[in-house]
Amino acid sequence: MHLILSLRTLLICSALLLLGQPPAHAGDTPGAYNFRSYGPEQGLRNQAVTGLAQDNDGFIFVATEDGLFRYDGSRFERFGTADGLNSDSIIGLYQEPGGRLWIMNAKGALAWSGDKPDPAVKATILPKQRIEAIAATLSGQLYVATTAGLYQGPPGKLALVAGLPALDTGAVWSAPDGKDVLATAQGKLYRRDAAGAWSSRALPPAFKNEVIHTILKDAKGRIWLRSRRVLLRLASFDDAGEDLSAHLPGASVLKGELVSDARGGVWAPTNLGLVHFDDHGPWLLDDQKGLPTQSATSMLIDREGNLWVASEGMHRLQGRLAWTAHTRRQKLPSDTVWNILRSRDGVLWAGTNRGLAWSTDTEWRVLPGTEERTIYTLAEDAEGNLWAGGNNARKDGNALLLRPAGSDQFRTIPLAHLTKPSSINTMDFGSDKALYLGTQANGLHRMVRAGDGYKGEAVALPKGEPSEQINQVLHDAKGRLWVAGMNGLALFEGARWRRFGKADGLREEHVEALAFDPAGDLLVSYWNMHGLTRFKFNQKGGVRAIQIDAPATLVSDNIYSLGYDRGGALWLGTAQGIKRWKDGRLDQFARGEGLPSDDAASNAFWADANGDVWMGMASGMGHYEAAVEPPPAPLPPARVLRLQDGKGKILTGAAPQVAWQDRTLSFRFAVLSYTNESRIRAQVRLAGFEDAWRDTDIREARYTGLPPGTYRFEVRASLGSEDFGPVAAREVRILPPWWRTPWALILAVLAGGALLLLLLRWRTRRLRKRNNELEALVRARTEALQAANDALREASMVDPLTGLKNRRFLGLSMRGELARVSRQFRAPAAERAGINHSLLFFMVDLDHFKSINDSYGHAAGDLVLQQTSAALRAACRDADFVVRWGGEEFLIVARNSDRGCAAQLANNLRAAVSDLHIDLGNGVILQKTCSLGFAAFPAVEAAPEAHSWEDVVKMADQCLYAAKNSGRDNWVGVVLPAGAADPGPRMADQLGALVAEGQVQAISSLPAGARLRWQ
């Protein structure tokens, strides 16, 4: 046995040397940024974007070849010639320092304000000139570069600048105070000084024939010049300049654009990505780093620091450059990352579902020989020895991986004392220098040196049991060892163990994760309960528990991992993303902020010395780069966009009046924050009618049956917290009806008390009836709208021919099913609910279906598919998924099923099809048969994560083809028994070979001894 282990270690080490080991302090693998894309679904009908801008209110404006679009945080609204534009084809946008927005096209430039032309500017400027660029001062003085020269002056009094060429002026720039103006024309750079005098200098020879599109002056006073192909930076006006063109990966798509950011950097969009220049040099953001498209037409950095890119629509970088994602695209062996550690030699390691990986400066690499291991935990001892633990579903026992200090080779440390297979969830070192292992179903163990090797033994915890699940082992600054288990919190002080339970302050005894804050206090989270507990220690060894329940959003989810970064901020990994508590402020991060997933993995947290944080997720790993941490997002501002009365008339003015009969009011509003639109929480109220704020998920508020009076509509918003931004408001006055006017009141008094009483009673009845009618109408319309939305949602997930669910439905539904199955199988055996906890996948194919279309036509084929679908649906339970997979193939997912009943279910499905008699008319009755293939998920009960549900579908598909190749009208399936080892990744595409080798046993409805024919 020792010889076999030695040979295996030698083979692994040899493979490591062939692949190359990570050098000490090697650079980390670059991650990818996540983007959100915007297109027709959000109202951006035209994808040919020519420019981007943000106005003073915070709206994002998008110039296209077919109109101007304004994004308000939820949808794009189009403006065209019918709304006041002088042309639908726009070539660019410019925003003055004072806030005015200019729209440039072939017919000059038009000033724009909100949703209409700016009334302060009477007409289009320079309608007969092609405008290339505009610059402006805070006072409103314009400098306009055109094909006929440079114009200067206020919008209504523009005149050519004397002394400059009356020819192509490609670019212009002005300081906000107007004391410094730059322009380019005919291979020269021109400057206007504070006294108004112009001077010029020649550009370098390589730039003389280039049309400069953009001039920019950065915070250091350097001048940047950009054309489509070249980029020049001047330290001063007279400087010889530095040619940066070689750093551009390609040319610009339309114009050579430059954009400065808040940190003093400069961005240049090209047809091969975005280039960023700062004091550290150029850096490329391209499709390899997450850019959705290869090219970038234009870009914008908004007030919150969001990066917008135009190219085949609009794309916004999520996370404001702070988060990058690491997935299989960066060559991680699996998207699920269970543990992260940076070893003393500077190498970053990741334990994944498919092996141990390390980071290089280009990609992640997997440790050869670990591809069939799930690595749950990593640890490094005081001597620099690196340990890795997890499970190997293909082995009866378990083992650790050890890389001795100073070595580049791993060797296997068998756990001979651990006879039962069990995953190693966690490990750490105690003050006795022993390595303590927390397992999933076999309690706590310790490993100590024994000569040249190691020996292990079980540790009996107080109030514990041999099968206890251990979730985390962690030592504190004093060397004490803490253990989070399903029977409470344990402490090893070097000589004895102590156990803490509910009587000591725990909320429950199922403890999940541990972390120590900078003061040395212990923070505890729980297996299936919200909330945190802080344990404080006194000098006598006493412990005091403090429950943490606020802020509510901090502890409102199950917390799977805990950790503090080098700055003292607390990080929490939850099922709803990552949370950070820093300086009394809660930050929340999820997919909308750039993470690869919302579901954090247990104990997958690492804090680097430079402040960076790494978080393992169910679908990748997130890297938070502290050096580019954006400032806190400002509280989101709200804007009231539109007020309409009951006739649909748009009301203008500060406090418009509404006739009584038109008193149904509709307020359309926007929340102008873009860091994560899905996290925005909007609240509205109508002062004078309702005092309390109420949440709303739509950007419109409607009020009916309001009594006469003055009302104030108010709206505010937050980023998912209780801190709200400024309130936006709009006042309106509803006029009284004629019977409440002064002359009507005088008439009522003259008519006498009796008539007044009668009138008041009549009016009360009328108002009550009218209000009831309006409320009924609102309810009916609301129910109709809900029904329409439900029908639309259902239609997107239903096959229109058969009425069955489609692949999109299955893709959306499987995440929840997989989470349920995973929890069932990871739970201790005693907690599993019965035997019906598997998913059975049945692939059904109609035999000789093509002959129906050939003989009777496609209408007959459609009828056969419809009636077959109905028969299969009738043969399944209501909770099962019946999906049309494509053509004559159907996929059935039997939920909460007993693996042992798979053959019986297959017989029922085959009989449901063969018993079907289909009347095609004209006396033609068809009776069809089908072939089935099936497999169970998880494929291997001992290793639920070893094979994805997509792999199981592939296994069922292989079984289907075996059934068809073996004569049709039969079924073939593969259901591994409960104690079976994992045959490995070949299950997904080489199932027949595994059956032939005897590693997997297939079952079928064929007669005994019949030979299966695999594809």
N, C-alpha and C positions, 0 to 999 in steps of 0.2 A: 504493500500500500504506500509506504514512504517513497519507494522508487517511482511509482506512478505519479505521486504528487511532485516529486523533484523534476521528472521529465516534463510535466505539464507547466511547472513554473519556468523551466528553461525555455520552452516554446513561447510562452507569453513574453518573456523578457527579450527573446530574439526578435519577436514581432515589434516590440516597442522600439528597439534600436533601428529596425528598418524604417519605421514610420518617422522616427525622430522624436526626441523628448523635448519638452518645453524648457528653454533656457531659463536661468535664474532671472527673475524680475522681467519676464517677457511681457510685451504689451498685450492688453486684453483684446479679444475679438470685437470688432465694431458691431454694434447692434443696429437694428432698423427702426426707423420712426414710423409710427402709425398715422395715417391720414384719414380724414373724413371727406368724402367726395360729394359734390352737389351737382345736380343736373335737372333734367325735366321733372323728376319726381318732386323736387322742391320748387318747381316753377321756373327754373332757368332753361327756357326753351331753346335758346341758341347757344351752341357750344363754342362758337368762334369768338373767343374773348380777346379784346384788344387793349384793355386797360382796367385798372382797379384803383379805388380811392375810398376813403372814409370821411364823411362829413363831420361837422361839429357836433351834431346830435348823436353820432355813433353809428349811423347806417352805413352798410357796405354797398358801394356802387360798383356795378360791373358794366363796362362798355363792351358791346358786341357789334357784329356786322348787321344785326337786325334789332336795334333798339338799345335802350338803357334799362338795366335791371337794378332794383334796390332790394337788398336782403335785410330783413328786420328780425332775424333770429329764429324765424319759423318758416318763412317762405319768401320767394322772390316775386316782386311785383314789376311788371314791364311798363315802360313809358316809351311812346313813339310819337310820330308826327301828330296823331290825334290828341296828344297830351301837351303839345307845344314845342316838341323838338323840330328843328329845321331840316333834319334828315335822320333816317333810321340807321344809316351806316355810320358808325362812330370809329374814329381812328385813335382816340386817346382821351384821358382825363387828367385834369390838374386841379389841385386844391391850393388856394392861396394860404399864406400864413394866417390871415384873418378869418379863414374858414370858407370863403366863397368857392364853389365848385364850378369848373369850366369844362364844357363838353366840346371836344374838337372833332370836326369832320371836314369834308371837302368844301363845305359852304361857310367856312369860318369857325368861330367859337361862340358858344351860347352859355350864358351864366345860368346856373340851376340852383334852386333852393327847395329842398324837401321833395315834393311831388309835382313841381311846376317850375317854369322859368322864373328866374329871380326878378321880381318886379322893380328892384332898384336899378337894374340895367335895362335900358329901354329897348335895345335891339341887339342882333348878332353883330359881333365885331369882325371886321375885315372879311365880309362875305365873299369877296372875289379873290381872296388869297388862300393858298394852301398853307396852313399853320403847322409848323413842325414842333414847336415847343413854346411854353409860356412860363414866365417867372414873375413874381409879384412881391411887393413890399407890404409891411403891415398897414401902411397908409393907403393901400389900394393902387399904387403906381404899377402899371403893367409894362413888361418887356416881352414882346411877341416876336419869335423867330419864324420867318416865312421864307418862301422861295424867292421873294422879291426884296429881302433884306430884313433888318431889325427895326421893329416899331416900338415906340415908347410913349407913355402918357396914361391918363385915366381912360376907362373903357370907352367913353364917348368922344375922346379927343386924341386918338392915336396918330402919331406921325413918324415918318422914317427918321432914324437917327442919322444926322449929318456926319459925313466923314467916314462912314463904314460902307463896305461894298453893298450896292443895291442888287445883290445876287443871293444865291442860296445861303441862308443862315440856319445851320442845322440844330444848334442847341443854345440855350441861354440859362443862366443861373443868377439869382440875386440874393444878397443877404437880407434878412428881414427888415433891417433899418435902411436899406437902400444905399449904404455907403460903399458897397463893393458889388460890382456887376461883372459877369464874365459871359462871353459869347464866342462862338467859333464861326468862321466863314472862310472859304477858299484857302484852306491849309494854314490858317492863322488863328491864334487865340487873342481875343481882345478883352481889355479890362477897363472899366470905368471906375475912377477913384472917387473919394468923398467930395472932391471939388467939382466933379462932373466932367473931368478931362478923360479922354480915351487914349489908350496906348495899345500897342500890339507886339506880338512876337511870333516868329515862325514855329510851327510844330516840327518835330523830328521828321526826316525824309520819309520814314515808313508810314507816317500819318497824313502826309500832304494830300493824298488822293482819297482819303477816307472821309465819309460824311459822318461827322460827330453827332450823335443823337442825344447824348446826355452829358451834362456837366454837373459835378457834385463837389462840394467842399466839406470835408469831414471835420470832426471836433478838434483835430490837431492842425487845421488850416491847410491840409494837403488838398490839391486839386486833382480830381479824377475825371478823365475823358474817356468816353466809350462810343465806339461805332458797332456795327454788326460783328466785325471780326477782331477788332483790336481794343486794347485797354492800356491807357497811359496814366501814370500817377506822377504828379509834380509836387516836390516838397514846397515850392513857392512858385510865383508867376514866372520868374526868370530861370528856374531850375531846368537842367537838361532833361530831367524826367527819367522814370523807370518804366520800361516796357513790360507790362504784366500779361501780355497777350498769350504767352505760352501756358499760363495757368488756366486759360479758358478752355474747357474740353471741346467746345464747338462754337459755332456762331449763334447770334441771337436769331429768334424766329421772325420777329417783325422789326423791332427797333432795339438798339443797344441800350438796355435799361440798367440803372444803378439805384440801389435803395440802401439807405443807412439805417442802422438799428440803434437801440438805446445804449448799447455797450460800446459804441464807437466803431463797430464793424461795418463793412460794406458788402452788399450782396449783388451778384450779377447773374441774372437768368440767361440760360443758353438752351440750345436744342439738345443738349446732353446733360441737363441738370442745372442746379444752382451752385455757384461758387461763392464762398464766404471768405472775405479777407479781414484779418485783424493782426494784432502784433505777433501772434503765433504763426502767421503764414496763411496760405490758402487752404481751404477745406471744401470738399465737394459733397454736395447732397444730391445723389442721383437715385436711379431706380434700385440699385443695390442696397441703398440705405433706406428704402421704403417709399421713395417718391412714386406715386401711382403711375405716372407716365414718364417717358424718357425725356421729353422736352418741357420747357417752361417758357410760356409766352410773356407773362408778366407776373409781378409779385407785389405783395403788400404786407407790411407789419402793422397791425392795428394797435390801438391804444393799450389793450391788455397784453400785448406782446405776442399775439397769435400770428403765425406765418401763413399767409394765403398764397397759393400758386394757381395761376391760370394756364390751363392746357387741356384741351378737350373737356371743357367744363371748369369747375372750380374745385380746389382741394385745400383743406386746412390741416396743418400739422397739429396733431393732438398732443398736449403735454407741454407745449411751448419750449421744446428742445430739451426738457429736463429728463424725460423718460425715453429709453430705447428698449426694444424687445429683442430677445434672443430665442429663436425657435429652430426647427429643423432647417430653415432657410440658411441659418448660420452654421449648419452642420451639427447641431445638437443631435445625439442619437434618438432622442425622444422629446416631445414637447412637454411632458410632465417632469418637473424638476422638484426633487424631494429635499435636497440639502445642498448647501453652498459653503465653501471654505476656501480661503486664500492661505496657502502654505507659506512657511517662512521664507522660501525662495522666491516669493512673489507670484507664484502661479495660482490662478483661480481654478478651482475644481467644482464640478457639479455632479451630484448623484441623480440619475434619471431612471426612468422605467426600463431603459435598455442599455444600462451600463454606466460606467464611470467615465466622465469626459473632462478634459482640461482645455483651457483657453490659450490659443496662440494669437499672434497679432493679425492673423487673417481669418481663422476659422476655429471652430471647436473640433476636437479629435477624441475619439472614443478609445479607451484602454482596451487593446486586443484581448480577447478571451472573456470580457465582461458583458458582451452584448446580450447574453441571456440572463443576466443578473438585474435585479432591481436594487439600486443603491439608495437606501433610505437615510444613511447617516455617515458622517465623516468626523474624524477627530485627529488632532495632532498633539503629541505629548511634549513634555518639557525638553526632551532630547531631540525633537524635530522629527520623530517617526510619524508617518502619516498612515492612518487606519481608515478603512472603508468597510461598511457592513450593510446588509440588506437581506435578500433571499435569492435563491436560484430554484425556480420551480421544477427544473429537470433533474435535480439532485435530491436524494432521500434526506441527506443531512444538510448542514449549513457550514459556512466558513467565513473567515474574515480575510481581507486583503491588507497587506502591510508593505509599505515602502520605508525601509530603514533610512535614518538620517544620513545624508551624504550620498545616497544611492539614487539611481534613476530606474530601479527595477522593483516591481511588486512581486511578492510571493504570497502563497496561500497559507493561512493559519487555520487548520481544521478545528472544529468545535466538537471534539470526540465525546465530551461529557453530555452534550445536548442531543439526546437520542431522537427526540421528536422534531419534525420539521417546523420551523417557526421563523417568521421574519424578525430581523433585528431593526427595531424602530429608531433607536437612539443609543448613544454611548458617550461617555466622558470619563475623565480620570479622577480618582479620589486622592485624598491626602496620603494614602498608603501606596500610591503609585500604581495601583491596580486599575485595569480598564474595566469599567462597569458597563454591561450590555443590557439594555431594556428591550424585551421581545414583545411580540404581539400577543402570544398565547402561552408563554412559558416563563413569565415572571422576570426576575432580575438575576443576572449572572456576573461573575467577575473573572478576569483573565490576569494571571500573574506569570512572571518568568519562571521557567523550570529548566535549568541548564541552558542549552542552546535554543530551547523552544519555549512554548507556553502551555500552561494547563488551565483549565477552567473549572468552575464549580458554581452551583446554584447558591443564591443568597436568599435566606429566609427573612422576609420583611415582617415587622410587627403588624398584626391584623391582616396579613397578606395571605395569598394562596399560590400554589405552584403555577396555576394557569393565569395569573393576573396579567392584564395588558398594561405595559409600561409605555407611557407616551413621551416622556422626556427625562433625561438625566443631565444635570448641570451642576458644576462646582462654582462656589462663590469666591470672593477675594481672599477669604481666610482658609481656603482649601476644603471647606465642608461640602459634602455632596448632597444634592437635593434630587429627589425622585418624584416625578408626577405619575401616579398610577390610577387605576380604576377603583382602588380602595383607600384613596386619600393621598396626602403629601407625606413623604418620608425624608428623614434627615440622618446622614451618617457623619458623626463628629470625630471619626478616627478610632473610637473604641466601642461605641454602641450606636444602635439605631433608635430613632424616635419616630413616632407616627402622629400626624395631625389629621383631625377629621372635622366634622361639623361642630363638635363641641369646642374646638379651638378657633372657630371663626370661618371655616370654609363654608361656602354657599351649598356645595354638595361635594361628595367624595370622589366623583369622577373628574380628576384634574387633567387638563389638556396641555397647557404650555406654561413656561417659566421664563422670567427675565429679572435681572438685577439692575436697579437704577443707579445713577452716579453716586447716590448716598449709601448704597449697599442694601437698600430695602428690596424685598422679594415681591415681585408682581406675579399673580396667578390668574390664569383663565381656565375655563371649564369645558368639559367634553360636549355637553348639550345644554348649556345654560348661558344666558347673557350676563354680562357683568364681569368686573375684575375685583380681586382682593389684594390689598397691599399688606405685607407682614413686616412690622418694624421690630427690631431686636434691641434689647437693653443690655447693659454690661454684665448682668447676671445670667444671661442666656434666655431670659423670658421673651415671649413673643406676643405682640398685640396685632390683631387683625383689624384692618380698616376697609370697609366696603366702598368701592368706587362705582357710583351710579350716574354721575353727571360729568360732562354733558351727556344727555341721553343718546345723541347720535354717535358718541364715541363707543358705547358699549351695547349698541342696539343689534348686533349680529353675533353669531358664533365666532369666537376668536381662535384661530388655529395656530398662530405663531406670534411671538412677542420679541422685541429687541430694542435696544437703544443705540443710536448712532453716536459718533464721536462728539457731536455737539450737544448731547443730552436729550435729543428729541426721542419720543417713544413712537415706535412703529408697530402696527397691528396688521396681521394678515387675516382676512375674513372671507366669507363666502360672497361678499358683495364688494370686493376690492380691497385696497390698501388704505389704512388710515394713519395719520401722523398727528401727534399732539406735541406742538412746539410753541414755547413761549406763550402758553395760555390760548393758543389758537388751534383749531382742528382743521386739518387739510384732508380731503378725501380724493383718492385716485382709483380710477377704474379704466375700462376700455376707452371711455371718452377722454381720459387724460393721457392716453398713450400706452397703457398696459396691454400685454398680449391676451389677458384673460381677466375675468372678474373673480375667479375662484383661487384663493391662495392655498398653497400646500402647507402641511403641518411642519413646523420647525425649520422652514426654508427661508432663513434670514441671515444675511451677512452684512456687517458694517465695516467698510474700509477705513483706514487711518486718515485718508484725505476727506472723509465726510460722505463719500459715496455709499449707496445702499443697494443691495441686490436682494430680490425677492423671488422665490420659486413659486410658480403658478401651475395650474392644471394644464394650461396650454402654452407654456413657455416660461421665460424668466424675464423679469423687469429689472432694468438698471437705472437708478436715479443718480444723475450726475450733479453733485453738489456745486461744482464750479460754475454751472450755468443755471443755478436755481433761479427761477423767475421771481419777481416780487409778488407779494400776495395780490390776487386778482381783486380789482376794485369792486365794491358793491354794485350790482347791476342796475343801471338806470332804466326806467320805464318811460314810454312815450305814448300819449293818446293820439292815435293816427286819424281817426274818423268818427264823427257822430252823425247818425241818421235818425230821422223820425219815422213814424209809422207808414208814411208814403214812400219811404226809400230816399227821401231828399237829404243830401249832405248839408249839414248845418255848419255855417262858418260864424266867425265873430267870437268875442270873449265870452259872452253869456247869451246865446241865441234864445229866442222865445219860440215855444211850440204850442200850436193850437190844441185845444182839449181833445179833439177827435183824432189827432195825430200823435198822441202822447206815448205811444210805444217807442222806446228809445233803444238804439243799438250803439254800443261803444266798441270800436276796434282799436286794440292797443298792441304795443310791441315791447319786448324786453331786449335791450341792446347789449347783450353779453354773449361771447362766442367761445369761451374757454371750454365749455361743455354744455351745449344747449339742453341735453337730456337731464341735467342736474338742476335746472332753473325751477324755482318754486315761485309762482305768481299768486298774488292776493288782490282782491278787489272789494270795494264797498261803494255804496251810493249814500253819501252823507245827506241826512234829511229823510232817508227811508230806512236805512240799516246802519247800525253803529259798529257792529263786529266785522272784522276782516274775514273773508272766506277764500279758501284755496280754489284755484281753477286750473284745469289742464289745457284749456283752449284760450285763444287770444281775442276773445270777443265776449262781451257781457250784454245781456238783453233784459230789459225791464218793461213790464206791461202793467196797465191799470194804475198808473201812478196818479195820486191826487194832485191838484194844482199846488204850485209852490216852486221854490228855488232849490235846486239840488246840485250837489258837487260830486261828480264821479272821481274816485281816486284809485290808483293802481300802484303797487310796489312789488319788488321782487328780491329774492335772495338766491344764493348758490346752494340751496339745500339745507341751510341753517336757519337760525332765528335772527340773524343779522340782516336787515333789509336795507336796500338802497333808497335813494330819494324818491319821494312820492310824486307822481305825475297826476295832474288833476284837470278837469274840464267842467265848467259850470253850465247849467241850462235851467231855463224857467218854463214851467208848464202853465199856460194861461187857464184861467177858470172858465167853465162853460157859461153860456148866456144866463142861466138861472142863478149864477152866483155873482153877476155884475151888480153895480150899485142900483141901476134903474130897476132891475128885477127884484131887488130887496125892498125898494120903496113900494113897488107894486104889491108885493106880498104883504107888507104892513097894511096898506090900504084895503086889501082884500079881507083882512080880519084874521083873527087868531084861528078860526076854524079852517079857513082855506090854507093858512100856513101849515097847520098840522097835517092836513090832507096832502099837501104838496111834499112835505118832508117825508111822509110815509111812502108816497109814490116814488120819490127819488131814491129812498133807501132800498126799496125793492128792486128798482131798475139797476142801481149800482151793484147790488149783490148778484143779480142775474148776469149782468155784463162781466163782472169779475169772474164768476164761475165759468161763463162761456170762454173767456180768454184763457183761463187756467186750463180748461179742458182742451182748448186748441193747442196751447203750448205742450201739454202732456202728449197729445196725439202726434204733434210734429216731432217731439223728442223721441217718442217710441218709434215713429216711422224712420227717423234718422238713425236710431240705434239698430233697427232691423236692417236698414240698408247697409250700414257699416258691417254688421255681422255677416250679411250675405256676401258682401264684397270680400271680407276676410276669408270666409269659407270657400268662395269660388277660387281664390288664389291657391288653395290647397286641395282641390278636388279635380279629378279627371272628368272632363265634360262628357265623354262618351259613356262611361260605365257608372259614374257617380261615386267611384271609389276614391280614397285619398291618393295623392301623388307623392313623388319623391321629396318635394319641398316640405310637405307635411311631415314625412318621416324624419328628414334632417332636423326640423325644428323640435320634434317630439322626443328624439332619442336622448338628448342631453339629460332631461329629467329622469328618463327610464334608467340610463346608465348610472346616474347619481344614486338612485334608489337601490339598484342591484349592488353597486359598489359598497354602499353602507351596510347592506344585508350581509355580504360576504366578509367584510372587514370586521364586523361585530363579533364578539365572542360567540362560540357555538351555542352557549346556553341562551343567548338573547335572540337567536334567529327565529323568525316566525314561521314554524312549520317547514314543509318541504317545497312549497310552491313559491320559490324565489328565483327561478331561472327565466330567461327569455328563449323561446324556441322560434327559429327562423325557417320558414317553409318557402321554397322557391317552386312555383307551379307553372308548368308550360303545357299548353294544349297540343296534343299530338296531331300532326299533319294538318295544321291550321291553314297553311298556304293553299292546300287543295280546295278549301271552301271558297276562298276569293277567286281562285282560277275557275272553279266550276259554277259557282252561283253568283259571283259578283261581290263587291265590297260591302254592299248593303247587308247581304246575308252574313258576311264576316262580322260586321258591327253587331248584328242581332245575336250571333253566337257569343261574342264577347260580353254583351250586356247580360244575357241570361246566365252565362257562366259566372259572371261577377256576382249576380244575385244568389246563385247557388253556393258560392264560396262564402259569401257574407252570412248566409243562413246557417252554414255549417260551423261558423266560428262564434265565440262569445262576443257580447257587446263590447267588452273591454279590449278585445284583440284589435290589432291594426291590420286591415286588409288593404293593400296598396297595389295599384296597377304599376308594375315595374317598367313596362314598355312592350309594345306589340301584343303578343299573346301570352306574355309572362306576368305572373302575379307574385307578390311577396306578402307573406302572412307572418306577423309577429305575434306569437301567443305569449301574453304577459302573465306574470305570476304563475308559471307553469311548473309541473313536475317533469323533470328530465326523463323519468322512466315511462311517461305516457306519450312520448314523441311518436312511437310507431303507431299507437292507436289513433292519434290525431291524424297522422298521414293517411291511414286507411279511411278515416271518415271523410277527409278532403277528396281522396280519389273516388270514393263511392258517390259523393255529392255531384261530381262531374259526370261519371259514367251513368248515373241514374237519370240524367237530364235528357228529356226528349224535346227537341227544338223544331217547331213547326215553321218551315220557310214559305208555306203557301203552295198552292197547286199540287197538294198531296205529297209534298216532300217533307219528310221527318228525318232530322239528323240526330244521331247519338254519338257523342264524342268521348274520347278518353284523355287522360292527362298523365304526365310524368312529374314526379316530385323529387326534390332533394332537400334535406333539412340538416340543421346543426344547432347546437345549444350555445347560449352565452350566459356566463363566461365559458369559453371553450375548455379552460382548465380551472376547476374549482379552487385548487390550491393557490393559483396565481391569477386572480381576476383581471389584473392589469396587463397580463402577458399578451393578450390578443384583443384588438379593438372589435367593435361590432361590425365594422366594415369587413374585417378579416373573416368573421363568422358568416357574413353574407357571401363572401367569395367561396367559403367552404361549402355552403348550401348549394351554390351555383355549380361547383364541381360535382357534387353528388347528383344534381339534376342531370348534368350531361352524362354521368355514368348510367343513370336510369334510362335515358333516351338511347344511349349507345348499346344498352343491354336488352333492347327489345321494346321499349316504351310500355305504357300502361302499368307502371310499377313505381316503387319509390326506393330511394337509397338515402341513408342518413349516417351521420357520425355524431355520437354522444359519448364523450369520454366518461368513464366511471369516476366516482368521487375521489378516489385516492390516486388517480393517474398522474404521472409526471407530464410535464409540458414537452411535446415533441419538437417545439421550436418554431421559428418563423416560416418554415416550409409548409405549415398547415394552410397558409393563405393561397398558395399557388401550386403546390406539389403534393396534394392530398393523396392522389392515387399512388404516387411513389411510396409515401409513408405507409399506406395500407399494404402495398406489395411487400414492403420490408418488415411488416409485422409490428411496426411501432404504433399504428392506429388500427382499430377494428371498426369496420363498416357493417351496418345492418341493412337489410333490404327485404322487399316483398317477393323476391325471386325464389324459385324452388331451391331446396337445399342442394348444395353442390354446384349451383349455377355460377358461372364466372362473370364477375363484373368487368365491364370494358370502360376504362377511364380515358378521358381525352388526353 
